[in-house]
Amino acid sequence: MRLANYIWCGAVLLIFIVVGGCATTAGYEQVLNTWVGASEAGLVNSSWGIPDGSYQAGGRKYLTYNSSSTYTTPVRTEVRCSTSHTGATHCNTETYGGTTYNYSCKTTFYVESSRVIGYRFKGNDCTAVAPKTKTKVKQSKFRYVGEKKGGLAHGQGSVSFKDGSKVVGEWRNDQIFNGEMYDKHGNVIAIYKNGEYFIVHK
């Protein structure tokens, strides 16, 4: 997620990877749409693989895929100090993280005459980047505080935005790699894990 850019995904602000995009439910549906008309063999031999379950009814076959994961945000402590005009130093300590989130997605493809004719999905992790989606990028005003390497954000650090939101975590070459995004009230609204972005569903 480059520091110099951001985009809105629904109502959630996220920092944007230049070569990437925003994983959304609409994007997931667009990905599934690309399989309508494909052969059953093509689906099973793709990255979808062998379905977790299948059954037949009324001449139609249903292939079901399940995914689930759990993520616990790392606990981080941030100390900020300021010095008044009298020379007195005042420090505030803030602790972030330690929250566990559960993610799941159940996707079912409908198959007739060995062809995918439709699908349905359910869960809070049914998201994907829409194929060939153009994303408008806006310039963001932010303030980065943390470790740097070669003039780029690298190591532990945080970015604070004018609206009160912030991103805290591990940065690599000016991109967030592991961390969390907080709204102005201190609530986690997104997490970054190994460079991937996940919206937090309450």
Buried (B, 14 or more C-beta within 10 A) or exposed (E): BBBEBBBEBEEBBBBBBEEBBBBBBBBBBBBBEEBEEBBBEBBBEEEBEEBEEBEEEEEEBBBBBEEEEEEEBBEBEBEEEEEEEEEEEEEEEBEBBEBEBEBBBBBBBBBEEEBBEBBEBEBBBBBBBBEEEEBEEEEBEBEBBBEEEEEEBBEBBBBBBEEEBBBBBBBBEBBBBBBBBBBEEEEBBBBBBEEEBBBBEE
